Amino acid sequence: MSEVPLKPVGREDIRKLESALLVMSLFDREVLEAIKNPAERVTWVDSLYTAAAALARERAGLPASKIAEELGVTEATVRRHLKGETKAGQVVLKVYERLAKEGFKVELPPELAGADKCRELVEKIRKHVEEIQNLLSSWS
């Protein structure tokens, strides 16, 4: 992935930032634990996408009303994610801080590295990320 803009200017920059936030969030230890449960997986991925997309747009200077309109959610949902009042919002804000300090970096927790289950989980996550990237591409 090319340089990830922390202060996006334009749609392409917003897409880069939201993709980086989403991918890094999916590899967060708390998220990896939560998405092991199939019932939680869809909710987590959807919430992480909304939180990442909202933060990327907010960093680009869009008002909450415009972000909500673009994402098809309520302004209240956008504000809760941006304030870290949701679990997904907390994760994405934490990831943004890491991204600002360390750059784009995805690391598997040591207990997962090399495990067969890890490969399966990574493949599932890759598929989810591809689905989300396809959705993002279709919205532009």
Secondary structure, DSSP 8 states (H G I E B T S, - for coil): -----SS--SHHHHHHHHHHHHHHHHTSHHHHHHTTSHHHHHHHHHHHHHHHHHHHHHHTT--HHHHHHHHTS-HHHHHHHHHT-SHHHHHHHHHHHHHHHH-S-----TTTTT-HHHHHHHHHHHHHHHHHHHHHHHH-
